[in-house]
Amino acid sequence: MRILAVTSVKDEAPFLLEWLAWHQLIGVTDFWIASNDCEDGTDRLLDLLMQHGLLHHHPQRPDRTKSIQWQALKAAWVHPLRQSADWMLISDVDEFPMIHCGSHRLGDLIAALPAEAEAVALAWRLFGANGQSGLRDLPVTGQFTRSAPPDMVYPVAATFFKSLFRPAAFHRPGVHRPLRGPGQGPARWSDGSGRAMTGVLAEDKRLSLLGLEGHRSLAEMHHYSLRSVESFVVKSARGLPNRASKPIDLHYWVGRNFNNQLNEAALVLAGPLAEGIARLKALPGVAEAHEAALASHRASFARLVQSPGGYQLWSSCLQAAGSAALPPRLTREVYERFQRVERSQPEG
């Protein structure tokens, strides 16, 4: 069984080896990775890993008038790796599928799904900064062990998902979910508990699992969108690949920094993950490229924190040590107001 992971990166070299080792460990067989205007050595590290036969690196020269991430996905969709894949996962380097069944591999999840399933929605679980201020050369999955509760519905991002899917069943890719073509009809989706989803994802543009409960027993997507305060300051200067106009600021931090419950699920793979990272670092040139990337990120932070904006973001994030998961009554009120604000915005 061929399982393809696709991602698009910019200046994320310190986190690449863990992400690659994790996905190798859970059963991904092929990797297609686009890089964009990297300044921290991400592209050089990817070139090395491709030379060692571990992935396909697609250095991208994007059209700045269009979504950088969408351009990468279109290139990946026509690549032979996609055409030969049985299953496909499109995600980011801060996202880690957490399989709760069997031996915690993607194959265990696929075996637990209905035979006719064409896609499974992996619900986001938002992980906070866990009080970590500085960038450390340790696995993200081991450092950040506090998350949002599983039933949180606000902010709305807590109900988003990424998809593991059969590419042959879909017409084109999507950042969160693949899309069907004209005349194909609705796809056969399962949730992260293996239950058929007949109505929730009937609309091709729906990105939220709002209204579902108990949909994480087999698998979910751990999302470490903040990491440490230092890493977040560097990320704020880089921006988002799919929404360049969305600021990475204190509002973003507060909307993701949920440390409400201890969540050590990922530690079940800590031992083999460390071995996988060590194997990657043992490849010629890889450890040196990784160390150079760490030095680059620390230098970027040191430069950014000397500016008024960088200092303000850094100090504010340190003070905003954790975000509240709102109680049900207040959640309803905030969400209803959010819906009214969204409806009041002009289209386009």
N, C-alpha and C positions, 0 to 999 in steps of 0.2 A: 504494500500500500504506500503510495507516494503522497506525502503531506507537504505542501508548500507554504512557507511564511513569507509575506511581502511587507516591507516597511520602507519608509522614507525618512532620512535623518539629516540633521545639520548640527554640527558641533556637539556630538554626543558620544565621543570616543571613550570617555572614562566608564561608560555604562554598557558598551557594546559586548564585551566578553562575557559578562554575566548573562545578558539577554540571550546571546547565542548559545551559551552552555545550557541554560535553562530549557530552551526550545529543543536543542538536541536531546536533552535528557527525557523530555516528555514525548518524543517521537517524531518531531519534524525532520523530514528527510532532505528538503531542499530550501534554499534561501535566496530571495531576490531582493537586493537592497539598493535603493537610490540614495545618492548623496548630493547635497546642494550647497555650493559656495562655502565650504568648510574652512575654518581658520584654526582649528584645534588638532588637526591631524586625523580626523575621522576618515577622510578619503584615503589617506595613506595606509591606515590600519586596515580598511576594507580591501585595498589592493593587495596587501600582504595575505589576508585571509583567503582571497580569491586565488592567489598564487599557490596556496596550500590546498586548494581544491574544496574549500568549505562552503563557498557561496558564490553567487553571481553579483558583482558590483556594477551598478549602472551610474556612472558620473553624469549628473544632469546639468544641462545648461538651460534653465527654465525661461519660459516667456513670462516676464514680470506682470503682464496684463491679465494672467490667468492663475488659478490656484496651482501652486507648486505641487501639492500632494496629488491633485487630480491628474496632472500631467504625468507624474510617476506611475499612478495606477493604470493609466491608459497604456503606457509602455510595458508594464508588467503583464497586462492582459493579453498582449499579442506575443509574448515571449514563449518559446518552446516549453519552459518549465511549467507555465500555467497550463499549456495544452496537454501535458502528460500527467498532471496532478489529479489524484482521486479526490482529495480534499484541499481546501485552501483557507488560510487565515491572513487577514489584513489587519495589522495592528501597529502600535508604536513601541519604541524602545522602553517606554515607562509602563508597559502593559505586560502582564504575565498570566497566562491561563493557569488557573488552579483547579486541577482535577481531583475531586474528592472520592472517587470510586476506584476500586481495584488497586493497582500499583501506581496510581497517579499519572498515568500516561494517556495521551489522546486516544490511543487504540482502545483503552478501557471505556472511555466515554463513548466512542463511536459504537462499540459493541453493546452498550446499554441503551442506545437510541432505538426507536422503531426502525425496522428495516427499510421503510420507505422514506425516512427523513432525508431531506435535501439540505437542511441548514439547521444549526442550533445557535440560539441567542445566548451569548455569554455575558451575563449581567455584570456591569461595573461594580466593584467594591472599592470605594475611595479610601486611600490610606493617607494619614496625616504625616507631619514632619517628626512626630514622636520626640519632640524636644531636641532634635539634632541641629546644631547650629553650623558645624563645619563639614566640608567635604572630606570623607574618609574612604580609603581604598578597601572597602568591605562590601559584600553583597547588599544591594538595596533590599532584597527580600529578607535579609536577616537583621538589618538596622531598623527598619520601619515596621513595627509589629503592633501598631494600634490603628484601628480603622473605624469607619462609619458602621452603624448597625445594619443588618441585612434588610430591614424593612423601611429604611429611610426613603422618603419620597421628595424631600426638598432640602437643598436645591435640586432642580429637575435633573441636573447632571447625574445625580445618584441613581436615576432610573435608566440611564443610557446603557448601551451594550455594544459589543463587537461580535463578529460572526465567524463561526467555523462552518464551511459550506462546500458542497460539491460544485466546482466551477462549471461543469458540463450542463448543470441545470439552470444556469443563469445567462443573461444576455450581456451584462456589463458589471464592472466592480463598483463598489461604493466604500467610502471611508468607514462607515459603521455597518453597512449591510449591502449585499449584492442586489442587483435589480433584474427583474424579469423583462423579457422582450415582448413586443406586441403579439397578442394571441396566445401567449404561453399560459395565462391564467395564474392563480395564486400558487406560490411555492408551498411545499410541505415542510413547515417549520416545527422545531421542538424547542422547549425551553430548557434551562440548565438542570432541570429535574427529569428530563426525558419525556415530558408530556407534550402531546400534539397541541399546537397553537393554531386554531382555526380562524380566529377573528382578530386577535391582537395585532398581527402583522399583515393584515390584508392590504393596508395602504403601503405602497412601495416606499414612501418617504418617511414613514414613521420610524423614529430613532429611540423611542422611549418604551419601557416596559411598565409604565404606570398602570396600576390596577392589578398587576400580577402579585401573587404571594407564593411562598414556598417554591421558588423557581431556581434554587441554587444547590440542591442536594447532590447533584452529580458534578457540576462544574460552574465556575464563574470566572470573571476576569479581574484580577488584582490590578489596581491602577495607582501607580506611585507618581502622580503628576507634580508633586512638590519636591520630594526628597528633602535635603537639608536646606536651611535658610541660605547658605552660601551658594548652593547649586541653583536655588530658585532665583537669586539675583542675576546669575549668569543667564539662566533661561529667560528672564524678563527682557534682557537685551537682545536675545536671539529671536524671540517671537514664535508664533504658531505657524506650522507649515500650511494649514488649510484655511486659516482665518487671520490673514495678516493684519486686518483692521482691529482685531480683538486684543486689547492690552493685557499683558501679563503683569498685573499690579496687585495692590493689597486686596482689592475686591476679589480677584481670582484666588488669592491665597486663602482668604476667609471662606470662600465657597468650596474649598477642597480640603482644608486642614482639620479633618475629623479624626480625633484620637479617642473616641468614646469607649471603645472596648478593646481588650487585648485580643489580638488575632495572630496566632503563631502557626496557622495552617501551613504556610510555605516552609516552615522549618523541617517538615517531614522529609524534604529533599535536600536539606542543607549539606549533608555529607557528600552525596554523589555530585551535587552542584559544585562544591569546592574542588573536587577531583576534576570535574570537567573544565573549570576555569584554569586550574593548574596545567592541564594538558594543552590548553590553548596558549598559555603563556610560555610553555616549553618549546613552541614552534619558533624557528629562527626569526628574529626581528620583532616578534609580537610583544613580548614583555617590554622591550625598549620603547616601542610605539605607544603602548599603554601608559608607561611612566611619563613620556613626553606629553601625552594628552592631559594627565593629571596636573602636571606643571603648568600647562597652558590655561586650564580652568582656574587654577589658583591665582595665576597672574591676572586673568581677566577679572576675577572678583576683586583683587587688590586695587585694580584700576577703577572699576566701577564704583566701589564703595567710597572712593575719594571725591566723587561728584555729588552735588546736593541731592539729585534724584536717587542715585544709588544708595547713598547713606540713609535717606529717608525711608526707602523701601526696606533696607536691611534692618534698621532699628525698629520699624513698625512691625515687621514680621516676627522679630524676637519678642516683642510685647504681645502680639496676637498669637499666643502659644497654642491655642486650641479653639475650635469652633463648636458651638452648641448644636446638638441634634434636637430640634424643636419638639415639644410635646404635641400630641395629635391635634388638639383644638387650635393651637397657634399655627401648626403646619397647614391646616385647612385654610385659615384666614390668609396666611402669606401666599399660599398657592392660588387662591381665588383672586387675590389682588394681582398676582403675576399674570394670570390669564387675562384679566381686564386690561392690563397695560399692554400685553402682546396684541390683543384684538384692536387696540386703539392706534397701533402703529400703521402708517401707510404702507401698502405693498410696494415691493421693489426697492 
